[in-house]
Amino acid sequence: MKNKIVEFLKDESGQTSTEYILLVAVVAVIILKFKDTLQEKLEGLIGSVFTRADQELGEL
């Protein structure tokens, strides 16, 4: 019985899914922390893309 418990504790086959979950959690926390900054940058980028598109279409 002791050997089975030791084998179970040494088994690392489930580590990859746990690591992926932790990585996703860390990325989610970073996104939530910098949400306002990211939102401002995205709005600026989208605004400049549409402004440029309007300028190009206006020249036609």
A tleap script that builds the chain and sets N, CA, C and O, in Angstrom:
source leaprc.protein.ff14SB
mol = sequence {
  NMET LYS ASN LYS ILE VAL GLU PHE LEU LYS
  ASP GLU SER GLY GLN THR SER THR GLU TYR
  ILE LEU LEU VAL ALA VAL VAL ALA VAL ILE
  ILE LEU LYS PHE LYS ASP THR LEU GLN GLU
  LYS LEU GLU GLY LEU ILE GLY SER VAL PHE
  THR ARG ALA ASP GLN GLU LEU GLY GLU CLEU
}
set mol.1.N position { 0.826 -1.189 0.000 }
set mol.1.CA position { 0.000 0.000 0.000 }
set mol.1.C position { 0.876 1.261 0.000 }
set mol.1.O position { 0.574 2.233 -0.693 }
set mol.2.N position { 1.946 1.236 0.772 }
set mol.2.CA position { 2.850 2.380 0.843 }
set mol.2.C position { 3.461 2.658 -0.529 }
set mol.2.O position { 3.607 3.815 -0.923 }
set mol.3.N position { 3.814 1.604 -1.252 }
set mol.3.CA position { 4.404 1.771 -2.583 }
set mol.3.C position { 3.423 2.436 -3.548 }
set mol.3.O position { 3.824 3.262 -4.368 }
set mol.4.N position { 2.152 2.084 -3.458 }
set mol.4.CA position { 1.137 2.680 -4.331 }
set mol.4.C position { 0.992 4.175 -4.051 }
set mol.4.O position { 0.845 4.968 -4.981 }
set mol.5.N position { 1.031 4.558 -2.790 }
set mol.5.CA position { 0.919 5.974 -2.428 }
set mol.5.C position { 2.133 6.740 -2.947 }
set mol.5.O position { 1.985 7.842 -3.476 }
set mol.6.N position { 3.304 6.186 -2.807 }
set mol.6.CA position { 4.530 6.831 -3.280 }
set mol.6.C position { 4.486 6.969 -4.800 }
set mol.6.O position { 4.860 8.010 -5.338 }
set mol.7.N position { 4.031 5.927 -5.494 }
set mol.7.CA position { 3.913 5.985 -6.950 }
set mol.7.C position { 2.920 7.070 -7.371 }
set mol.7.O position { 3.154 7.797 -8.337 }
set mol.8.N position { 1.808 7.170 -6.633 }
set mol.8.CA position { 0.804 8.195 -6.951 }
set mol.8.C position { 1.382 9.599 -6.772 }
set mol.8.O position { 1.147 10.472 -7.608 }
set mol.9.N position { 2.123 9.823 -5.710 }
set mol.9.CA position { 2.704 11.140 -5.448 }
set mol.9.C position { 3.799 11.500 -6.451 }
set mol.9.O position { 4.008 12.679 -6.739 }
set mol.10.N position { 4.492 10.507 -6.979 }
set mol.10.CA position { 5.563 10.767 -7.948 }
set mol.10.C position { 5.043 10.893 -9.378 }
set mol.10.O position { 5.763 11.351 -10.266 }
set mol.11.N position { 3.801 10.490 -9.597 }
set mol.11.CA position { 3.219 10.539 -10.941 }
set mol.11.C position { 3.063 11.992 -11.377 }
set mol.11.O position { 2.410 12.774 -10.686 }
set mol.12.N position { 3.651 12.366 -12.512 }
set mol.12.CA position { 3.607 13.735 -13.010 }
set mol.12.C position { 2.799 13.862 -14.295 }
set mol.12.O position { 2.908 14.876 -14.984 }
set mol.13.N position { 2.005 12.877 -14.631 }
set mol.13.CA position { 1.278 12.909 -15.901 }
set mol.13.C position { 0.221 14.002 -15.946 }
set mol.13.O position { -0.100 14.485 -17.031 }
set mol.14.N position { -0.328 14.407 -14.816 }
set mol.14.CA position { -1.353 15.443 -14.800 }
set mol.14.C position { -0.805 16.847 -14.666 }
set mol.14.O position { -1.585 17.797 -14.599 }
set mol.15.N position { 0.478 17.011 -14.626 }
set mol.15.CA position { 1.064 18.322 -14.401 }
set mol.15.C position { 0.825 19.281 -15.549 }
set mol.15.O position { 0.666 20.479 -15.317 }
set mol.16.N position { 0.796 18.802 -16.759 }
set mol.16.CA position { 0.691 19.724 -17.888 }
set mol.16.C position { -0.633 20.483 -17.877 }
set mol.16.O position { -0.641 21.689 -18.123 }
set mol.17.N position { -1.738 19.821 -17.602 }
set mol.17.CA position { -3.024 20.526 -17.579 }
set mol.17.C position { -3.072 21.526 -16.435 }
set mol.17.O position { -3.628 22.613 -16.587 }
set mol.18.N position { -2.503 21.176 -15.307 }
set mol.18.CA position { -2.463 22.096 -14.171 }
set mol.18.C position { -1.626 23.321 -14.515 }
set mol.18.O position { -2.001 24.444 -14.177 }
set mol.19.N position { -0.524 23.118 -15.169 }
set mol.19.CA position { 0.328 24.239 -15.557 }
set mol.19.C position { -0.376 25.147 -16.550 }
set mol.19.O position { -0.252 26.369 -16.460 }
set mol.20.N position { -1.113 24.578 -17.494 }
set mol.20.CA position { -1.854 25.395 -18.452 }
set mol.20.C position { -2.928 26.217 -17.751 }
set mol.20.O position { -3.129 27.388 -18.077 }
set mol.21.N position { -3.608 25.616 -16.802 }
set mol.21.CA position { -4.647 26.338 -16.053 }
set mol.21.C position { -4.031 27.498 -15.278 }
set mol.21.O position { -4.586 28.597 -15.262 }
set mol.22.N position { -2.895 27.263 -14.642 }
set mol.22.CA position { -2.218 28.337 -13.908 }
set mol.22.C position { -1.757 29.444 -14.849 }
set mol.22.O position { -1.846 30.624 -14.510 }
set mol.23.N position { -1.271 29.077 -16.014 }
set mol.23.CA position { -0.833 30.070 -16.995 }
set mol.23.C position { -2.002 30.927 -17.459 }
set mol.23.O position { -1.872 32.147 -17.562 }
set mol.24.N position { -3.131 30.310 -17.737 }
set mol.24.CA position { -4.319 31.054 -18.154 }
set mol.24.C position { -4.783 31.973 -17.032 }
set mol.24.O position { -5.199 33.103 -17.288 }
set mol.25.N position { -4.716 31.500 -15.801 }
set mol.25.CA position { -5.116 32.327 -14.660 }
set mol.25.C position { -4.208 33.550 -14.518 }
set mol.25.O position { -4.689 34.653 -14.258 }
set mol.26.N position { -2.914 33.360 -14.686 }
set mol.26.CA position { -1.976 34.483 -14.589 }
set mol.26.C position { -2.239 35.495 -15.702 }
set mol.26.O position { -2.239 36.700 -15.454 }
set mol.27.N position { -2.463 35.019 -16.915 }
set mol.27.CA position { -2.751 35.925 -18.032 }
set mol.27.C position { -4.048 36.684 -17.768 }
set mol.27.O position { -4.133 37.879 -18.048 }
set mol.28.N position { -5.054 36.005 -17.235 }
set mol.28.CA position { -6.330 36.665 -16.935 }
set mol.28.C position { -6.146 37.753 -15.884 }
set mol.28.O position { -6.731 38.830 -16.001 }
set mol.29.N position { -5.345 37.486 -14.866 }
set mol.29.CA position { -5.099 38.495 -13.827 }
set mol.29.C position { -4.372 39.699 -14.418 }
set mol.29.O position { -4.698 40.840 -14.090 }
set mol.30.N position { -3.401 39.459 -15.276 }
set mol.30.CA position { -2.668 40.562 -15.915 }
set mol.30.C position { -3.608 41.389 -16.776 }
set mol.30.O position { -3.545 42.618 -16.750 }
set mol.31.N position { -4.470 40.743 -17.533 }
set mol.31.CA position { -5.416 41.466 -18.385 }
set mol.31.C position { -6.374 42.299 -17.537 }
set mol.31.O position { -6.663 43.449 -17.869 }
set mol.32.N position { -6.864 41.720 -16.445 }
set mol.32.CA position { -7.775 42.477 -15.582 }
set mol.32.C position { -7.071 43.651 -14.915 }
set mol.32.O position { -7.673 44.707 -14.723 }
set mol.33.N position { -5.806 43.477 -14.562 }
set mol.33.CA position { -5.059 44.556 -13.902 }
set mol.33.C position { -4.832 45.728 -14.850 }
set mol.33.O position { -4.932 46.885 -14.440 }
set mol.34.N position { -4.531 45.442 -16.102 }
set mol.34.CA position { -4.232 46.491 -17.067 }
set mol.34.C position { -5.373 46.722 -18.050 }
set mol.34.O position { -5.149 47.181 -19.170 }
set mol.35.N position { -6.588 46.405 -17.635 }
set mol.35.CA position { -7.752 46.503 -18.508 }
set mol.35.C position { -7.954 47.913 -19.052 }
set mol.35.O position { -8.188 48.082 -20.249 }
set mol.36.N position { -7.869 48.914 -18.204 }
set mol.36.CA position { -8.104 50.284 -18.644 }
set mol.36.C position { -7.060 50.738 -19.658 }
set mol.36.O position { -7.394 51.358 -20.668 }
set mol.37.N position { -5.800 50.427 -19.385 }
set mol.37.CA position { -4.726 50.798 -20.303 }
set mol.37.C position { -4.894 50.093 -21.637 }
set mol.37.O position { -4.759 50.712 -22.693 }
set mol.38.N position { -5.190 48.795 -21.592 }
set mol.38.CA position { -5.392 48.048 -22.833 }
set mol.38.C position { -6.584 48.585 -23.620 }
set mol.38.O position { -6.540 48.664 -24.848 }
set mol.39.N position { -7.638 48.951 -22.913 }
set mol.39.CA position { -8.825 49.470 -23.577 }
set mol.39.C position { -8.512 50.786 -24.277 }
set mol.39.O position { -8.943 51.001 -25.410 }
set mol.40.N position { -7.771 51.665 -23.619 }
set mol.40.CA position { -7.398 52.944 -24.233 }
set mol.40.C position { -6.546 52.724 -25.482 }
set mol.40.O position { -6.774 53.357 -26.513 }
set mol.41.N position { -5.564 51.824 -25.387 }
set mol.41.CA position { -4.686 51.558 -26.528 }
set mol.41.C position { -5.470 50.973 -27.698 }
set mol.41.O position { -5.267 51.367 -28.846 }
set mol.42.N position { -6.369 50.030 -27.406 }
set mol.42.CA position { -7.175 49.424 -28.476 }
set mol.42.C position { -8.094 50.443 -29.127 }
set mol.42.O position { -8.234 50.466 -30.350 }
set mol.43.N position { -8.722 51.290 -28.311 }
set mol.43.CA position { -9.608 52.306 -28.874 }
set mol.43.C position { -8.815 53.272 -29.754 }
set mol.43.O position { -9.292 53.680 -30.813 }
set mol.44.N position { -7.612 53.639 -29.324 }
set mol.44.CA position { -6.769 54.511 -30.141 }
set mol.44.C position { -6.369 53.858 -31.450 }
set mol.44.O position { -6.393 54.490 -32.506 }
set mol.45.N position { -6.003 52.589 -31.373 }
set mol.45.CA position { -5.609 51.854 -32.576 }
set mol.45.C position { -6.774 51.720 -33.548 }
set mol.45.O position { -6.618 51.953 -34.747 }
set mol.46.N position { -7.924 51.351 -33.039 }
set mol.46.CA position { -9.099 51.195 -33.899 }
set mol.46.C position { -9.499 52.538 -34.495 }
set mol.46.O position { -9.854 52.631 -35.670 }
set mol.47.N position { -9.438 53.573 -33.670 }
set mol.47.CA position { -9.776 54.911 -34.172 }
set mol.47.C position { -8.843 55.352 -35.287 }
set mol.47.O position { -9.288 55.919 -36.285 }
set mol.48.N position { -7.551 55.094 -35.124 }
set mol.48.CA position { -6.607 55.498 -36.167 }
set mol.48.C position { -6.788 54.675 -37.438 }
set mol.48.O position { -6.610 55.198 -38.539 }
set mol.49.N position { -7.135 53.409 -37.306 }
set mol.49.CA position { -7.377 52.568 -38.489 }
set mol.49.C position { -8.586 53.087 -39.266 }
set mol.49.O position { -8.534 53.214 -40.489 }
set mol.50.N position { -9.676 53.386 -38.551 }
set mol.50.CA position { -10.868 53.862 -39.244 }
set mol.50.C position { -10.669 55.273 -39.800 }
set mol.50.O position { -11.206 55.595 -40.860 }
set mol.51.N position { -9.913 56.111 -39.109 }
set mol.51.CA position { -9.624 57.440 -39.629 }
set mol.51.C position { -8.826 57.338 -40.917 }
set mol.51.O position { -9.114 58.028 -41.894 }
set mol.52.N position { -7.829 56.478 -40.910 }
set mol.52.CA position { -7.002 56.281 -42.114 }
set mol.52.C position { -7.840 55.709 -43.260 }
set mol.52.O position { -7.682 56.113 -44.412 }
set mol.53.N position { -8.730 54.770 -42.940 }
set mol.53.CA position { -9.595 54.186 -43.974 }
set mol.53.C position { -10.524 55.246 -44.559 }
set mol.53.O position { -10.742 55.285 -45.770 }
set mol.54.N position { -11.070 56.104 -43.702 }
set mol.54.CA position { -11.933 57.178 -44.197 }
set mol.54.C position { -11.158 58.134 -45.086 }
set mol.54.O position { -11.676 58.583 -46.109 }
set mol.55.N position { -9.923 58.454 -44.714 }
set mol.55.CA position { -9.083 59.328 -45.532 }
set mol.55.C position { -8.801 58.708 -46.898 }
set mol.55.O position { -8.888 59.383 -47.924 }
set mol.56.N position { -8.467 57.435 -46.903 }
set mol.56.CA position { -8.162 56.752 -48.164 }
set mol.56.C position { -9.398 56.682 -49.050 }
set mol.56.O position { -9.310 56.889 -50.260 }
set mol.57.N position { -10.541 56.392 -48.456 }
set mol.57.CA position { -11.770 56.321 -49.237 }
set mol.57.C position { -12.214 57.696 -49.720 }
set mol.57.O position { -12.822 57.816 -50.784 }
set mol.58.N position { -11.914 58.730 -48.946 }
set mol.58.CA position { -12.264 60.095 -49.346 }
set mol.58.C position { -11.444 60.576 -50.524 }
set mol.58.O position { -11.889 61.443 -51.276 }
set mol.59.N position { -10.252 60.026 -50.696 }
set mol.59.CA position { -9.387 60.420 -51.798 }
set mol.59.C position { -9.807 59.780 -53.113 }
set mol.59.O position { -9.378 60.218 -54.181 }
set mol.60.N position { -10.639 58.753 -53.046 }
set mol.60.CA position { -11.080 58.071 -54.277 }
set mol.60.C position { -12.072 58.900 -54.955 }
set mol.60.O position { -12.578 58.520 -56.012 }
savepdb mol mol.pdb
quit
